[in-house]
Amino acid sequence: MVACALNYIDHAKELGRALPKEPKLFSSPQHVESSFRRDCFPKASRDYRFEAELCIVLKRQVKDVAEKDALDYVLGYTCGNDLGAFDFLEADGIVTRARGFDTSGPIGPWIATSSIRII
């Protein structure tokens, strides 16, 4: 799973950070959970937060696609939670460590397929 940090103004302001000039991408482990449970929070963190996300589900691997063709690769959309240890993020700024726990990216469980284009 690939995610983009600081991708909206209000969140950047909340964290006291400037919007990046380029997308700030990070990855989550492939074995993310598909359900949200309270016991999924890592015990090492004292400031674990969740953020609701709109997730785009791709039909197949995508690389070097023209912008005009990008939506041809979208299977549909689902909901997700981006769970992060913000105390870890504040300590060292490493997004993958703060959001890379095996339970830090629950998504689904449904995919909405539609001709509606969200962009």
Buried (B, 14 or more C-beta within 10 A) or exposed (E): BEBEBBBEEEEBEEEEEEEEEEEBEBEBBEEBBEEEEEEBBBEEBEEBBBEEBEBBBEEEEEEEEEEEEEEEEBEBBBBBBBBBBBBBBEEEEEBEBBBBBEBBBBBBEEBEEEEEEEE
